[in-house]
Amino acid sequence: MPKVTFTGYITPSGFLEQAERENMSPQDPELPGVRIGYRITDSRFVADCELDNADLNSVNRLHTWVYHLVRQNLDIIGFVHGIGLTLIVETCTMPDADPRPIHSIDRTVADFCTLTVEEIIKITEPDPRILKHIHDLAYCLSHPLEIPVNCARAVEGISKLISPDAKTEQRWLALRENLNLTRGLCSAHL
């Protein structure tokens, strides 16, 4: 079986000295027979993964699962000890290859934004509340498991900025009108 290795670190450094899990198998029909194990030593982690096929699509899915499974355990540890822990996945090593940096990139997202960085800054300076919703959307790029929740939160928040005192139906109508969206593009339940 081919082996793929992910490495990274946990912040704040120095808190998590040792942690380990072996033989985790996500229930993913596109990754049959995958086995994931990781170890954390002095805030650095290594996740070794064995899978049937180490092509690019499988490794991208595997990256999401590694992030999810390690993050789950960090959340439990952080909750029990009352400390926020952040997981950074830095590299991926494919079979018979050198480690390569991991980038959380989705180039298709850029096509949806028609504003420049400078234009967004100009819009947000008088009312920085919109930045929370931009953060929710940008966060999705590095935390793909949270896309549905963060996108919903961002859209709901923007609708409240547009029509803060309106009832739900009127608020969503104003959102669609302001963003020039049809009902189907905005949400199935509106």
N, C-alpha and C positions, 0 to 999 in steps of 0.2 A: 504494500500500500504506500502511495506517495505521502510524504510528510511535509507540512507547511508550518512554519514557525512565525509567530507574531511576538514582538517585544515592545516594551514601553515602560511607563513608570506611573506611580501614584503620588499625588500631592495632597496634603503637605508631606514633604519627605521626612523621614525619621519616625513617623507614627506607626506605620505598619511594617514590622520587622519580618514577619513570617506568616505565610498563608499558602494553602495548597488544596487543589481539587484534582481528581483524576477520573478518567473514563466517563465524562459527561457526553451524552448523546442527544442533541436537539432533535425533536420530532419534526424533521423537515424532509418531505418526500423528494426534494431536489438534492439532498445530501444524504443518500442512504449509506448507512454503515459508518458515518463519521464518528470519530472519537476525539474529544477535546480534553486536554489536561493543562493546568497551569500551576505555576509556583511563583510566589512573591518573596523576594529576599531583599531586605533593606530598601523597600519602596520601589524596587525594579521588578517587572514581571516578564515571564516568558511563558507563552502558550504554545504547546506542541499539539498539532492536529494531524490525524491520519484520516485520509479520505480516499474513495475509489478513484476519483478523477480530479486532478489539480489544474483544471483549465481556468481561465480568467473569471468566467461567470461563477464557477463553484467557489473560487477563492474570495470573490466579492461577497457572496452570501456567507461564507465562513467567517470573514472579517466581522460582519454584523453579529453573528452568533457568538464569536469570541467576546466582542465588546459587551453584548447583552449578558452573557453568563458571568463574566468577571465583574461587571457592573452590579449585577444582582447581589453578589456576595459582598462587594464593597459597601453597598447600601445597607445591608444587614449589619456589618461591622460598624459602619459610621453611625447608624441609628443607636445601636447598643452602647457605643462609647460617647455619643453626643458630639461627633466631629464630622464635618463635611469632607468627603474624600473625592478626588477627581481622578479619573482614569485617562491617561494619554497613551494611545497606541501609536508607536513611532515607525516601526518597520515590519516588513513581511519578507520572509525568505522562502522562496519557492524551491521545490526539489532541484538539486544541481544548479543553484543560482546564488548570487550574492544577495545580501539583505538590501531591500529597496525601501525608500521612505513611503509612508502611506499619507495620502492627501484626501481629505474629505471634500471632493469636488463633484458638482453636478453642473456641467456647462449648459445644460438645457434651461436651468433656472435663470441664467443671465438674459435669455431671450424675452422673459416676461417683464423685466424691469426696463422701462424706457427713460428713466431719469439717470443723470450722472450723480456721482458722489457729492459734488458741490451743490447740485440742485436739491438733493435730499437734505443736506446740512442747512441750506437756506430755508427750506420748508419747516424743518424741525426746530430751528433756533427760537422762534417765537412761542412754540408750543411743544416742548420736548416729550409730552406724553406719547406721541407716536413712536418714539424710539423703543418703548417696551414691546410694541407689536413688531417692529423690525427685528428686534432681538429674538422674539419667538420664532420668526420665520428663518432667520439666519442660523439659529440653534439647530434647526432641523438638518442642516448640512453635516454637522458633526455628530448628531444624535438621531440617526434614521429611525430608531424604534419609537421616537416621540413625535413623528411627523403628524399623525392624525390629531393628536391633542393640541400640539402647538399651533398648527394651522387653524384649527377651530377657535382656539383662544385668540389668535391674532385677528381673524375675521370678525369675531364677536366684539372684540375690543375696538376695532376700527368702526364698526357700526355704532357703537356707543359714543365714540368721539364725534361722529357725524350728526347723530340725533340723540343726545344724552337723555332727554326727557320723554322720548317717544316710546310707545308700546312696541313690543317685539315686531309685529307685522309691519308697522309704519317705519320702524328703524331699518328693517331689511329692505323695504321698498326704497327708502332713501339711499341706502348703500348701493343697491343695484343701479339706481339712477345716477348717482355721483360717479360710480366707476364704469358706467355704460356697460353693464352686464345683463345678460338675460337670466331669467329665473333658473333655468337648468344649469347654467355655468356657476351660479352662486351657491346653490345648495338644493339637494333633493327634497328637503322638507319645508321649503319656503313657498 
